[in-house]
Amino acid sequence: MEPTAASPQRSDEDRGDAAHRDARFALEEVQWASLSAAAREAVLRCRRQPQPTLLCAVVPLGGAIDPSAVVFASRLAGEPSFLLEQPDRGGMALGALGAASEIEASGRRRFSEVADGWRRLAARAVVWRAAESEASPIAVGGFAFANECASPVWEGFAPASLIVPEVALLRRDGVSTMLLSTLACPDDVPEQLIGRLRRRVAQLRCAPLPLLDPDPVGRFTVSSAMPPQHYESAVERAKELISSGRLRKVVLAREVQVRAPRPYDPAPLFGVLREAFASCFLLCVGRGDATLIAASPELLLRREGQRLSTLALAGSTRRSADPAVDSHLGERLLRSAGYREEHEIVVRRIERTLRPHAVWVAPAKEPVLAKIANIQHLATPIRAQLAAPVDAIELAGLMHPTPAVGGEPSGAALELIPALEGLDRGWYAGPAGWTDATGDGELCVTLRCALLRGEVARCYAGNGIVRDSEPASELAETEMKLAALLPLLSA
């Protein structure tokens, strides 16, 4: 899949008035002059070989900034945006705005197609650095659970989508970096490229996230997309298939819709989530008039050179405010034969998937408890040393979907899930994250999520079904998982 230049919206360019510019993001004129030389090189490169060439400027910002606050304050109407935070991990945060280039694909080869498109674009990039920095050009995006994404509900969220943002802001361990990108085409001139970057920088703002209105005017309505009895029937049918030997495990999800008295604003919701779920991956992806927001506990993969980290997450129970009760619930989860069986299926599949590509794969000997605000999970960290430089997106294509969100065996489960669930998952339970020009990257699994469009929020939650699953208990567990977002969206 060839990368394409996005058509940037410029209806809000008046935001760049010099009197309102944020000095933290400004480049000095001598830096713009130096960057102009890189722009000339980018134009010459794409004229020598008539292909789009990425120009990227890496600008250290010194102290820490809040990328999410900048994205929410600076986003132009309808443009792509992307946020990924994990506050408990050294304040890690990535914010992205706009689209210098978009790479999309669908079908069985969607991961490899977008990975190949990004590799070719990154290999031709002209990178200018204002100072020493290890940062390199990045792409952000996500993938649907299935190879196709047919429902109009998910309009704007392609089955495989990577965007090279015009602006990316990275914060790690108190240090922030800004990446500016634009795509040079053969008929461009260097002054045009510099003009685009100047205008984009001039539009950046930073303002505190708005507070969630605790007393909105109007009524909220909450309803299941399918009756709860449908989910219980799906669990019964899944157990029959498991008893017949066709499946060992299958994950079944359900959708709950919330209709608000006014359009949802994702900014205050995101602010509450990052306070309440600081150990999770906080995700917010804007596409057109829709926003996908999530607080996911599950890492699909983190690639750092030849090192790979992942997490097997399956089996869950509730939390309690009473420490003794909370500890008892966790201990019971650790000792549950059914949950341990479900969890082991996930661990073993990840091992089998990675072994052909690794020197060694090392799962932790025993699962531990991963505790978040309202739920605790069985979790097994897994590390691997790659035998060859497989990049993050290719690895995601190999690993997705794990049995934590799909089933075992995978092929049979993936055929049965749509019919049993009766919904299009879209990006729910798919990978989302970032990758850079070296092939490093980090992708989480989009769980505990809601798709916001206007006054409607669609929330998703699922459970792993095994031979001894009880339909009523499985339904109750989906309610517990939905409780991460429903209270925010319906009050």
C-alpha positions, 0 to 999 in steps of 0.5 A: 500500500503506497502512502499518500499525502493527506489534504490538510485542512487550513480553515483555522489558519487564523489561529496562527496569529503571532500574538497568540503563538505559544513560545514553547513550540517556536523555532528560532529563525536560524533554525528555520533557515537550517531546516530550509536546507533539509526541505531543499534536499527533500524536494530534490530527492523526490524529483530524482525518483518521483515518489513522495518524500517525507521531511521531518524536523525533530525539535527537543522541547526541554522540560515536560509538556502535556501532549494531550492538553496540546492536542485537545486545544489545537485540533482543527475541525475534523482532522485526525488526532491521536493520544496514547498515555500510560501515566504510571510509566514515567509519565509516558505520553504521545500526542499527534495532530494532522496527517502529512501522509496516510497509509491504509489497507484491508484484507488478510495482508493489511498489516504487512501492506501498511508496514511495507508502505511505512518502511518505504516512506521512512527509508526515504525520509529527510530528517533534520534535528535541532539538537541531539535526539534519539527520536525518529519519524513516527506513524500512529494508528490502529487496526480493526479486529477483523480484516474488514470493517463494514459497519457505517458506525466505524466510518473513518476507522479503516481496517488498517490505518497508519498516519504520519502526523504533521505534529507529534509530541512525545514525553518520556521521563520528564523530557519532551520532543516535538516532531514536525512532518510534511510530505514533499511532492515533485512539484513542491518548492522548499518554501512551500514545505517550510510554510506548512510547518510554520503554520502548523507550529503557529497553531499549537496551543496548550490549555488545561483539559476541561472538567467533566460537567457533574450535573448536565441538563437532560436525560441519558439513556442506556441500552444494549445493542442486543438484548442481554438474553442474546449474549447468554444464548451466545455463551450457551452456543459457544459451550456446545461448540467447545464440548464438540471439540471445535473450540477450546476457547472463544471470546464473545463481546457485546455492545451497550449504547448510551445516548446523551442530551448533547454531543460528547466532548472527549477532552474531559472524559480523557482527563477523568480516565487518566486520573482513574486508570493511571496504570492503563494505556489511555487511548484517544483517536479522533477521525472526522466527527468520531472519537475512540476513547479507551483505558486498556490494561493490555499491552500487545507488544513493545519492540525496542531493538531486538527486545520484545515485551508482551503481556498475556491477560486473561481471567478477571474478577472484581475489586473491593474497597475492603483490602481484605476482601480485595486480597481474597478475591485476587487469591481466589482468581489465582487459584481458579482452575477455570480461569487458569486454563483460560489464561494458559491458553493465551500464554501458550499461543503467544509462545508458539507465535513468537518462537519461530522469530525469536532466539528465546521466549521467556514467560513468567513462571506464574501469573500475577495479579494486575489490579486496576481501578475496578477490576483485577486480571491474571497477567503473565509478562512475556519477554523475547529476543528477536532472531531477526529485525521484524518491525512492530507492525509486522509483529502485531500482524503475527500476534493479533488476535491473541486468544485473549480477544479471539479464541483457540483455535484462532481460525475456527473462533474468528469464523464463529465470532461475528455470527455469535455476537451479531455485531461489527467490532470495528477497532474494539479488541484490535491493536492501536499504537505507534511505530518509528522509522527503526521499526520500534513501537508499542501497541496496546489492545483496544479494550475498555473502549467507547466510540463517540459520535455526536450524542451517541457512545457505543461501549464494548466489553467481552469475556473468554468462554471456556467449557465451564463458563456460566452464561449469567456469570459471563454477562455479569462480568461484561457489566463489570468491564463496562463499568470502566466507562459507563458511569462517565458516559451516562451521568 
